[in-house]
Amino acid sequence: MQIDREAPLLFLKAAFRPDDWIAVLLKRHDTGEAIQRVGPLDMALSPRFQSWLRFKNAHGFSVFVSVNALTPGHRSRTRESVRSVRHVFLDADHDCDRVLATIDGRPDLPTPSLVIRSSRGRGHVLWRMAGMSVGDAEALQKHLARELGTDAAATSAAQLTRLPGFLNRKYSPPPLVTTDRAGGPTSYGGNSFPQPPAASDIVTACRAPCGGRSMIERARRYVGATPPALQGRHGDLATFRLCCRLVSRFELPDHEALALLRTWNTHCEPPWNERDLMRKLTSARRHASPSVRKEGDSCES
């Protein structure tokens, strides 16, 4: 499978404005090694930078890009660094075609601007946006994730998507990340979507059926509402506490807990090595208090 040299350039030019700053993340799925670069769009479009991305992709790194524009001069990719919402984003981590069919059948949802096909059956759904605040975008993404059954943990404004044209190195053989272009206007406003319910309404509505929801789904929602770990801001302790809740409160086995941590970890600054996450889970299993299970028993939105 060959890298498509034109696809990343077309995507970046369509997805962002010329003066935007963005983050590009390189990650090895086998070791957890990550390299992040934050800078102006011109940096990412430059022949030298694209050549470097192709080299790293050929040597086992997947290539990701921020969904939204970051504040110029910032060197981190956090929620607080997001300057402008460029997309409403959903991670259809299974049965992407079913999600798209549901969207097409709903008159209250606009046609997606772009669908990024990350691997077989999986994809990222994006709507280009104009004039939407970070808080409104995240509330809408959480609401749509609940209704459409997409990944509830992938609803931060600091979210990443795979950069089209490169190989998805998570799998062997690695599939090429491609795009499906859809119709509709260049960008949408917030009034193009249904209004998400207030947070208090969500808690009231879901408290009763919580007992019937699978533990993994409750854990997924909890992780989605957990802020990322930041270096210099007690990130090590925050990560350990999250591991304790996954193994004690939600009683997840290591492979399920680690799967949720991988998504959450993409927002951390810097991301943890996967071996370190596994060590924290092991330590959490030895030391987590049973009382952790009783904290926050209501549904997380």
Buried (B, 14 or more C-beta within 10 A) or exposed (E): EEBBEEBBBBBBEEBBEEEBBBBBBBBBBEEBBBBBBBBBBEBBBEEEBBEBBBEBBEEBBBBBBBBBBBEEEBEBBBBEBBBBBBBBBBBBBEBBEEBBEBBEEEEEBBBBBBBBBBBEEBBBBBBBBEEBEBEBBBBBBBBBBBEBBBBBBBBBBBBBBBBBBBBBBBBEEBBBBBBEEBEBEEBBEBEBBEEBBEEEEBBEEBEEEBEEEEEBEBBBBBBBBBBBBBEEEEBEEBBBBBBBBBBBBBEBEEEBBBBBBBBBBBBBBBBBBBEBBBEBBEBBBEEBEEEBBEEEEEBBB
